[in-house]
Amino acid sequence: MLVGLIHGYALGESIYGAERTPLYAYLLGLAVIQSTIALAAMGLARTLARSDAVKLRLIGAGTAGVGLAVFMQQLVPAP
């Protein structure tokens, strides 16, 4: 969690106090990159599944499981 805060601080510090145009460009670029990554992952999943709904759902469940595991690592402190 600390790493996420530091990362957010570093990114936020670079854009803090900027005029609206660079801020909008930053947010637009972030949205485009995130959308590109999501669409690429969707295309890869569809290619791997080859129109088999069960495989596609298993790929989605695996992706959700990895995301949940990473999320829980951020919430639960290490012993």
C-alpha positions, 0 to 999 in steps of 0.5 A, spaced: 500 500 500 505 504 501 508 503 494 501 505 491 501 511 495 508 513 493 507 512 486 501 516 486 504 522 490 510 521 484 505 522 479 501 527 482 506 531 484 509 532 476 502 534 474 500 538 481 499 546 479 499 545 472 494 549 467 488 545 465 491 543 458 496 539 460 492 536 466 487 534 460 492 531 456 495 527 462 488 524 463 486 523 456 493 519 455 492 515 461 485 513 459 487 511 452 493 507 455 488 503 460 483 502 454 488 499 450 491 495 455 484 492 457 482 491 449 488 487 448 487 483 454 480 482 451 482 480 444 487 475 447 482 472 451 477 471 445 483 469 441 485 463 446 478 461 447 476 461 440 468 462 441 468 457 447 464 460 452 467 456 458 474 457 456 472 465 456 469 464 463 475 461 466 480 466 463 476 471 466 475 468 472 483 467 472 484 474 471 479 476 476 483 471 481 489 474 480 487 481 481 483 479 487 490 476 490 494 483 488 488 487 491 488 483 498 496 483 498 495 491 498 490 490 504 493 485 509 499 487 512 505 482 511 507 478 518 
